[in-house]
């Protein structure tokens, strides 16, 4: 498993350097010291993504060899139960899942933040930075606010739309070119916009230069919304969601990120139930087939996990179900194969 992890981490880093950082390395001749700092901080994030593949491949390879040498058949013939045979690999997978959860909670947030900071300020300093957009829902008001571009450094945004709904229909809209925070009054103000009241299918527009915005979220909460999930632990993310809820804001995508924080590490445990029955059937095949199965299973899991998360953030699935659906499918498939394995 350690050999698999090191191999996949080196491959991941090499592909990332060639595909994403080639401009900085080759054309700008970036200092090696900065690249080492970046990848040293990016290493835990890479580790989180490759460990499930390493667990799967190592189980297929080790237990596959166990089956090919007829050791498994000999143990069953000697009265050793199937459940006794799999106790050790399942225990190791559970231990790995716990360790990955702790790393994801306490190690990855600060290291990912440092890696992103190095990337923004040094590696990608010559590239135009992507503008940030923000969307949030105030359930108490029945309003949805969309800020096309927001700069937390100046506490201002542009291309603003605030829509108010009653009984499922939009009854009023505020459109503005700019929204800024006034630290003296601690209020948001809209500038150069229109107030649109929808009545009987018509949308009369009333222009305004400046008006106080019906937005009660503070810049601190908006800044917190812009922090990527990988820079947050579960406890930190839960505190943010709670503070947003207390402010009347709803953000289903944050709940999906919260549940994904636990679902991703659990994959290392779930994958064992799928790998063990596969491995005990590989009596005439070696590493090549094991590697092929690992790639196919990993791609399938990533597709299902991404699909579930996407459906959850689009509010088509409950947040917990969207994050855990891939693990549930794999666990069900693994248990089915395990019950059909020769015992």
SENUTOR-619985 format. One line per field, with one value per residue (C-alpha): x, y, z; residue in three letters. Coordinates in Angstrom, 3 decimals. Example, Ala and Ser with C-alpha at 12.3 -4.5 7.8 and 13.67 -1.06 7.14 Angstrom:
xx: 12.300; 13.670 .
yy: -4.500; -1.060 .
zz: 7.800; 7.140 .
residu: ALA; SER .
***
This chain:
xx: 0.000; 2.834; 4.534; 1.276; 0.763; 4.274; 3.933; 0.572; 1.683; 4.758; 2.642; 0.079; 2.773; 4.530; 1.311; 0.377; 3.775; 3.671; 0.063; -0.647; 2.704; 4.710; 4.478; 6.025; 8.681; 9.902; 9.148; 9.527; 12.299; 10.650; 12.876; 12.999; 12.676; 9.195; 8.072; 9.299; 7.383; 4.249; 4.278; 5.304; 2.102; 0.061; 1.233; -1.494; -4.209; -2.650; -2.431; -6.149; -7.014; -4.659; -5.020; -8.302; -6.672; -3.614; -5.769; -7.708; -4.617; -2.732; -5.702; -6.116; -2.404; -1.779; -4.994; -4.873; -1.474; -2.917; -5.595; -3.258; -0.925; -3.920; -3.287; -6.900; -8.150; -5.794; -7.092; -10.722; -9.866; -8.163; -11.304; -10.363; -13.448; -13.714; -14.465; -11.291; -9.284; -10.591; -10.394; -6.870; -7.359; -10.705; -9.124; -6.261; -8.740; -10.713; -7.509; -6.537; -9.993; -9.651; -6.139; -7.262; -10.176; -7.788; -5.413; -8.328; -9.531; -6.302; -3.485; -4.989; -6.778; -3.613; -1.380; -3.955; -4.276; -0.501; -0.378; -3.149; -1.373; 1.905; 0.002; -1.793; 1.127; 4.098; 3.288; 0.371; 1.302; 1.622; -1.813; -5.077; -6.923; -10.440; -13.087; -15.171; -18.944; -21.271; -24.836; -26.846; -30.459; -32.124; -35.042; -36.437; -36.753; -37.531; -34.732; -31.849; -28.772; -26.287; -23.059; -21.272; -17.846; -16.862; -13.575; -13.256; -10.239; -12.331; -15.626; -17.421; -19.062; -20.418; -23.320; -25.703; -29.154; -31.496; -34.779; -37.690; -40.157; -43.686; -45.525; -42.855; -42.980; -40.593; -42.442; -39.569; -36.004; -33.110; -30.403; -27.280; -23.915; -22.158; -22.645; -20.315; -19.989; -19.979; -17.981; -19.342; -23.027; -22.294; -24.728; -24.498; -25.380; -26.407; -25.245; -26.513; -29.348; -33.007; -35.870; -38.293; -41.716; -43.482; -47.235; -49.736; -47.004; -45.381; -41.928; -41.732; -38.162; -37.362; -33.799; -31.788; -28.302; -27.730; -29.957; -29.451; -29.372; -31.712; -28.712; -27.964; -24.948; -21.606; -18.394; -16.877; -19.482; -19.052; -15.278; -15.840; -18.016; -15.083; -12.746; -12.481; -13.839; -10.410; -9.143; -11.803; -12.179; -15.604; -15.909; -14.873; -17.242; -20.102; -19.502; -19.625; -22.871; -24.424; -23.468; -24.896; -28.098; -28.418; -28.081; -30.982; -28.806; -29.160; -26.337; -27.045; -23.657; -21.898; -23.855; -22.771; -19.139; -19.626; -20.856; -18.211; -15.561; -16.579; -17.593; -14.221; -12.139; -14.764; -14.120; -10.911; -12.979; -15.812; -13.411; -12.129; -15.505; -15.335; -11.643; -11.606; -14.093; -12.492; -9.017; -10.005; -11.263; -7.966; -6.453; -4.896; -4.129; -1.470; -0.602; -1.744; -5.356; -5.241; -4.097; -6.774; -9.514; -8.216; -8.360; -11.878; -13.240; -11.617; -13.028; -16.481; -16.338; -15.187; -18.003; -20.648; -19.240; -19.084; -22.601; -23.958; -22.235; -23.489; -27.067; -26.753; -25.497; -28.319; -30.711; -31.979; -30.754; -30.427; -26.925; -26.060; -27.339; -25.462; -22.148; -22.654; -24.450; -21.264; -20.110; -23.557; -23.523; -19.999; -20.728; -23.865; -21.978; -19.085; -21.298; -23.203; -19.953; -18.632; -21.674; -21.198; -17.499; -16.442; -16.453 .
yy: 0.000; 2.388; 1.552; 2.234; 5.546; 6.782; 5.740; 7.435; 10.593; 10.907; 10.348; 12.921; 15.513; 14.857; 15.192; 18.356; 19.925; 19.009; 19.998; 22.895; 24.336; 23.913; 27.634; 28.651; 25.931; 26.050; 29.526; 31.589; 29.399; 29.505; 28.866; 25.223; 26.283; 27.728; 24.597; 22.441; 24.629; 24.402; 20.636; 20.038; 21.813; 20.263; 16.739; 15.989; 16.944; 14.612; 11.892; 12.189; 11.584; 8.668; 6.632; 4.901; 3.783; 2.579; 0.615; -0.959; -1.888; -3.295; -5.456; -6.778; -7.514; -9.063; -11.076; -11.959; -13.560; -15.226; -16.830; -17.748; -19.658; -21.645; -20.374; -19.256; -22.718; -24.330; -22.130; -22.927; -26.633; -26.351; -24.943; -21.253; -19.191; -16.611; -13.914; -14.741; -14.452; -10.960; -9.637; -8.216; -6.364; -4.937; -3.754; -2.106; -0.388; 0.900; 2.222; 3.943; 5.561; 6.955; 8.271; 9.897; 11.563; 13.037; 14.231; 15.752; 17.520; 18.835; 18.671; 19.451; 22.772; 24.721; 23.077; 23.589; 27.254; 27.701; 25.897; 28.116; 31.216; 30.202; 29.463; 32.835; 35.051; 33.327; 30.585; 32.318; 35.921; 36.705; 35.270; 37.189; 35.949; 34.633; 36.902; 35.507; 35.328; 34.921; 33.644; 33.244; 32.830; 34.646; 32.418; 34.925; 37.565; 35.154; 36.754; 35.532; 37.692; 37.188; 39.191; 38.513; 39.680; 40.322; 41.595; 40.950; 43.287; 46.375; 44.859; 45.657; 43.786; 44.489; 43.304; 42.693; 41.110; 40.710; 38.907; 38.680; 35.814; 35.429; 32.129; 30.842; 33.811; 36.755; 39.939; 42.418; 42.755; 45.075; 45.409; 47.465; 48.053; 48.050; 47.088; 48.428; 48.074; 51.186; 50.419; 53.504; 52.607; 48.867; 48.603; 47.626; 50.203; 49.672; 52.167; 52.988; 50.517; 49.859; 48.785; 46.564; 45.703; 42.979; 43.581; 41.944; 40.739; 44.179; 45.172; 48.954; 50.103; 52.831; 54.156; 55.060; 56.435; 55.083; 53.094; 51.013; 47.360; 44.915; 42.685; 41.768; 39.516; 40.950; 41.034; 38.571; 35.949; 36.659; 36.263; 32.941; 31.761; 32.278; 29.974; 26.655; 23.581; 21.913; 24.769; 24.007; 21.180; 19.716; 21.635; 24.900; 24.310; 23.522; 26.747; 28.713; 27.028; 27.665; 31.362; 31.727; 30.002; 32.338; 35.251; 33.846; 32.582; 29.212; 27.537; 23.867; 23.462; 24.004; 21.131; 18.915; 19.918; 19.181; 15.617; 15.030; 15.696; 12.422; 10.491; 10.776; 9.216; 6.477; 5.414; 3.738; 1.420; 0.854; 0.011; -3.006; -4.758; -4.427; -5.296; -8.458; -10.551; -9.305; -10.252; -13.778; -14.421; -13.417; -16.879; -16.724; -13.075; -10.768; -7.138; -5.942; -7.003; -5.695; -2.304; -2.280; -3.093; -0.381; 2.252; 1.220; 1.101; 4.450; 6.167; 4.741; 5.945; 9.435; 9.640; 8.563; 10.808; 13.823; 13.119; 12.868; 16.070; 17.914; 16.777; 17.781; 21.283; 21.654; 20.637; 17.555; 15.300; 15.796; 16.906; 13.778; 11.447; 13.244; 12.913; 9.311; 7.867; 6.608; 4.884; 3.318; 1.942; 0.546; -0.937; -2.663; -4.046; -5.196; -6.943; -8.687; -10.003; -10.925; -13.057; -14.875; -15.551; -19.119; -19.779 .
zz: 0.000; 0.840; -2.464; -4.324; -2.504; -3.289; -6.938; -7.433; -5.610; -7.836; -10.947; -9.759; -9.069; -12.371; -14.396; -12.480; -13.217; -16.896; -17.552; -15.177; -14.055; -17.263; -18.108; -14.780; -14.756; -18.367; -19.665; -16.508; -15.049; -11.661; -8.588; -7.548; -3.918; -4.528; -6.359; -3.474; -0.990; -3.107; -3.550; 0.066; 1.132; -1.679; -0.747; 1.863; -0.645; -3.227; -0.582; 0.195; -3.447; -4.156; -0.945; -1.991; -5.256; -3.331; -0.882; -3.737; -5.761; -2.770; -1.734; -5.263; -5.598; -2.162; -1.814; -5.519; -4.946; -1.857; -4.019; -6.908; -4.595; -3.237; 0.304; 0.511; -0.498; 2.015; 4.842; 4.022; 3.881; 7.264; 8.874; 8.900; 8.107; 5.327; 7.915; 9.829; 6.597; 5.781; 9.337; 8.918; 5.586; 6.716; 9.979; 8.099; 5.756; 8.766; 10.372; 7.124; 6.919; 10.473; 9.784; 6.516; 8.329; 10.922; 8.197; 6.285; 9.420; 10.937; 8.357; 4.953; 5.797; 6.776; 4.159; 1.388; 2.387; 2.163; -1.197; -2.606; -1.285; -2.970; -6.175; -6.154; -5.154; -6.813; -9.308; -11.027; -10.322; -14.043; -14.917; -14.589; -11.530; -11.944; -10.491; -7.647; -7.760; -4.800; -4.464; -1.283; -0.223; 2.671; 3.631; 6.142; 3.421; 0.629; -1.383; -3.534; -4.027; -6.866; -7.046; -10.313; -9.126; -5.515; -4.100; -0.338; -0.133; -0.919; 0.314; -2.898; -5.750; -9.213; -11.390; -8.510; -8.692; -5.710; -6.373; -3.913; -4.146; -2.831; -3.191; -5.544; -7.947; -8.276; -7.270; -7.069; -8.339; -7.608; -10.250; -9.584; -11.182; -7.833; -4.177; -1.489; 2.278; 4.470; 7.598; 9.354; 9.115; 8.713; 5.813; 2.176; -0.484; -4.097; -6.713; -10.213; -10.436; -11.002; -8.792; -10.686; -9.231; -11.178; -11.421; -13.766; -16.086; -16.403; -15.095; -14.601; -13.868; -11.359; -11.519; -8.401; -7.839; -4.329; -1.990; 1.104; 0.136; 1.895; 2.608; 6.221; 5.740; 6.843; 4.775; 7.238; 6.324; 2.603; 2.976; 4.730; 1.840; -0.529; 1.378; -0.535; 1.323; 1.355; 3.548; 6.164; 8.650; 9.449; 12.729; 11.102; 8.199; 10.588; 12.507; 9.261; 8.159; 11.578; 11.550; 8.039; 9.091; 12.084; 9.650; 7.650; 4.803; 3.128; 1.194; 0.366; -1.301; 2.043; 3.611; 0.721; 1.353; 5.062; 4.484; 1.798; 4.450; 6.118; 3.000; 1.235; 4.052; 4.516; 0.919; 2.089; 4.292; 1.813; -1.002; 0.945; 0.685; -3.098; -3.455; -1.316; -3.348; -6.577; -5.337; -4.236; -7.781; -9.456; -9.446; -12.912; -13.347; -11.986; -11.473; -14.894; -14.309; -10.747; -12.009; -14.732; -12.225; -9.885; -12.616; -13.729; -10.176; -9.300; -12.386; -11.655; -8.064; -9.050; -11.598; -9.079; -6.354; -8.679; -9.936; -6.402; -5.263; -8.342; -7.723; -4.071; -4.848; -7.370; -4.549; -6.389; -3.568; 0.198; 1.141; 3.131; 0.404; -2.371; -0.485; 0.634; -2.426; -4.137; -0.927; -0.487; -4.045; -3.670; -0.249; -1.547; -4.554; -2.357; 0.198; -2.615; -4.139; -0.706; 0.114; -3.207; -2.581; -1.912; 1.807 .
residu: UNK; UNK; UNK; UNK; UNK; UNK; UNK; UNK; UNK; UNK; UNK; UNK; UNK; UNK; UNK; UNK; UNK; UNK; UNK; UNK; UNK; UNK; UNK; UNK; UNK; UNK; UNK; UNK; UNK; UNK; UNK; UNK; UNK; UNK; UNK; UNK; UNK; UNK; UNK; UNK; UNK; UNK; UNK; UNK; UNK; UNK; UNK; UNK; UNK; UNK; UNK; UNK; UNK; UNK; UNK; UNK; UNK; UNK; UNK; UNK; UNK; UNK; UNK; UNK; UNK; UNK; UNK; UNK; UNK; UNK; UNK; UNK; UNK; UNK; UNK; UNK; UNK; UNK; UNK; UNK; UNK; UNK; UNK; UNK; UNK; UNK; UNK; UNK; UNK; UNK; UNK; UNK; UNK; UNK; UNK; UNK; UNK; UNK; UNK; UNK; UNK; UNK; UNK; UNK; UNK; UNK; UNK; UNK; UNK; UNK; UNK; UNK; UNK; UNK; UNK; UNK; UNK; UNK; UNK; UNK; UNK; UNK; UNK; UNK; UNK; UNK; UNK; UNK; UNK; UNK; UNK; UNK; UNK; UNK; UNK; UNK; UNK; UNK; UNK; UNK; UNK; UNK; UNK; UNK; UNK; UNK; UNK; UNK; UNK; UNK; UNK; UNK; UNK; UNK; UNK; UNK; UNK; UNK; UNK; UNK; UNK; UNK; UNK; UNK; UNK; UNK; UNK; UNK; UNK; UNK; UNK; UNK; UNK; UNK; UNK; UNK; UNK; UNK; UNK; UNK; UNK; UNK; UNK; UNK; UNK; UNK; UNK; UNK; UNK; UNK; UNK; UNK; UNK; UNK; UNK; UNK; UNK; UNK; UNK; UNK; UNK; UNK; UNK; UNK; UNK; UNK; UNK; UNK; UNK; UNK; UNK; UNK; UNK; UNK; UNK; UNK; UNK; UNK; UNK; UNK; UNK; UNK; UNK; UNK; UNK; UNK; UNK; UNK; UNK; UNK; UNK; UNK; UNK; UNK; UNK; UNK; UNK; UNK; UNK; UNK; UNK; UNK; UNK; UNK; UNK; UNK; UNK; UNK; UNK; UNK; UNK; UNK; UNK; UNK; UNK; UNK; UNK; UNK; UNK; UNK; UNK; UNK; UNK; UNK; UNK; UNK; UNK; UNK; UNK; UNK; UNK; UNK; UNK; UNK; UNK; UNK; UNK; UNK; UNK; UNK; UNK; UNK; UNK; UNK; UNK; UNK; UNK; UNK; UNK; UNK; UNK; UNK; UNK; UNK; UNK; UNK; UNK; UNK; UNK; UNK; UNK; UNK; UNK; UNK; UNK; UNK; UNK; UNK; UNK; UNK; UNK; UNK; UNK; UNK; UNK; UNK; UNK; UNK; UNK; UNK; UNK; UNK; UNK; UNK; UNK; UNK; UNK; UNK; UNK; UNK; UNK; UNK; UNK; UNK; UNK; UNK; UNK; UNK; UNK; UNK; UNK; UNK; UNK .
***
